[in-house]
C-alpha cells in the first residue's frame, strides 16, 4: 500500500498523508503503532498456533476498544497483540478471546512495557 519496505517508513508514510494513528500488523512479529509524537514496536506473545482465523479481527477489536477509551497507543497495541496471540492459540476466532477471566485481566497485564 505504501511502497515502503521498512515498517517505520510505512507508518511515517501514512502519517505524512494525514493518518492520525498508523498501525502495521506483523503477524507473529507483533505490530508497530505510531502517531506524530511516538512510535512503538509491540512484540507478539509466543504461543502455540492452532488456528489463525480471526487473529487480525481480534487485534483490531482490542486496539480499537482501548483507543476509544483514550488509552495511550502503546497500550492499545499491547492489548491488540494480546488478543491476536490469544486468538491463534485456540480453535475458532472467538474461543480464546471470549473468556471473561482473560478479558478481565488483560488491562493490568498489558499497559506497562514488556
Secondary structure, 3 states (H helix, E strand, C coil): CCCCCCHHHHHHHHHHCCCCCEEEECHHHCEEEECCCCEEEECCCCCCCCCCCCHHHHHHHHHHHHHHCCCCHHHHHHHHHHHHHHHHCCCCCCCCCCCHHHHHHHHHHHCCCC
